[in-house]
């Protein structure tokens, strides 16, 4: 699958599983609303979330999008953390609004605008693996 096809197939929100590492080197995974923007996975969370604390201390991260047997996209790399309301996260915020405003209405934007300390995360992939059966 080339980059154009990958980008076409990863539009909108895609549920991804993100893996971080605990202080005693245990892996911890969990789901996030992922957005594939400009060739990188992005997601967001609160500043005190367990995985955000892990990434602040140990930025090694992996994420996988696996909607079924026909497609898989896995990124391994380093997490870069940003203020969700800062300019670096403008595309992430726009993608979140594009996805959730039609579903939840203006209340979603009010909620997002009111988040204090929200963190946007970009995975700077050192390796990106894809599989497509189609």
C-alpha positions in Angstrom: 0.0 0.0 0.0 1.5 3.4 -1.0 1.2 6.6 1.0 -1.7 7.9 -1.1 -3.8 4.8 -0.5 -2.9 4.7 3.2 -4.0 8.3 3.7 -7.2 7.7 1.7 -8.1 4.7 3.9 -7.3 6.5 7.2 -9.5 9.5 7.0 -11.6 10.6 10.0 -11.4 9.1 13.4 -9.9 5.6 13.7 -9.9 3.7 17.0 -6.3 2.9 17.7 -4.6 0.8 20.5 -1.7 2.7 22.0 1.1 1.0 24.0 3.2 2.7 26.5 5.7 1.5 29.1 5.3 1.6 32.9 8.2 2.7 35.2 8.9 -1.0 35.8 9.0 -1.8 32.1 5.6 -3.4 31.8 3.6 -2.6 28.6 0.3 -1.0 29.0 -2.2 -0.7 26.1 -5.4 1.2 25.7 -7.7 2.6 23.1 -7.7 6.2 21.8 -9.5 8.1 19.1 -6.7 8.3 16.5 -6.4 10.7 13.6 -3.9 10.0 10.8 -2.8 13.5 9.9 0.2 14.4 7.6 1.6 10.9 7.8 1.4 10.6 11.6 -1.0 9.2 14.2 -2.4 11.8 16.6 -4.6 11.4 19.7 -5.4 13.4 22.8 -6.0 13.0 26.5 -6.1 14.7 29.8 -2.8 15.8 31.4 -3.1 13.3 34.3 -4.0 10.3 32.3 -1.9 7.2 33.0 -0.6 6.9 29.4 0.2 10.6 29.2 2.3 10.3 32.4 4.1 7.3 30.9 4.8 9.2 27.7 6.1 12.3 29.6 8.6 10.0 31.4 9.3 7.5 28.6 8.2 8.6 25.1 8.6 5.3 23.4 5.2 4.4 22.0 3.5 2.0 19.6 0.0 2.2 18.1 -2.0 -0.1 15.9 -5.1 0.4 13.9 -6.7 -3.0 13.2 -10.3 -2.8 12.0 -10.4 -6.4 10.9 -8.5 -9.0 8.9 -8.2 -6.8 5.8 -6.1 -3.9 7.1 -3.5 -3.2 9.7 -1.4 -0.1 10.3 1.2 -0.1 13.1 3.5 2.7 14.1 6.5 2.4 16.4 8.3 5.6 17.5 8.4 8.4 20.0 5.6 10.5 21.3 5.7 14.3 21.0 3.3 16.0 23.5 1.7 19.4 22.8 -0.8 21.7 24.5 -4.1 20.7 22.9 -5.0 24.4 22.5 -1.7 25.3 21.0 -0.9 25.9 17.3 0.7 22.5 16.9 -2.7 20.8 17.5 -4.8 23.0 15.2 -5.2 20.1 12.7 -6.0 17.6 15.4 -8.6 19.9 16.9 -10.1 20.4 13.4 -10.2 16.7 12.8 -11.9 16.1 16.2 -14.5 18.8 15.4 -15.1 17.4 11.9 -15.8 14.0 13.4 -17.7 14.8 16.5 -19.7 18.0 15.8 -22.1 16.1 13.4 -22.6 13.4 16.0 -22.8 15.5 19.3 -23.5 19.0 18.1 -22.0 22.3 19.5 -21.8 20.8 23.0 -18.7 18.9 21.8 -16.9 22.0 20.9 -17.8 23.7 24.2 -16.5 20.7 26.0 -13.2 20.6 24.0 -12.7 24.4 24.4 -13.2 24.0 28.1 -10.6 21.3 28.6 -7.8 22.6 30.9 -4.4 21.1 30.2 -5.5 18.9 27.4 -2.6 17.1 25.7 -2.3 16.4 22.0 0.1 13.6 21.1 1.8 13.0 17.8 3.6 9.7 17.2 6.8 10.4 15.4 7.0 7.0 13.7 10.5 5.5 13.3 8.8 2.5 11.7 5.4 2.2 10.1 4.1 -1.2 9.0 1.0 -1.7 6.9 -0.9 -4.7 5.7 -3.8 -4.8 3.2 -5.7 -7.8 1.9 -7.4 -5.6 -0.7 
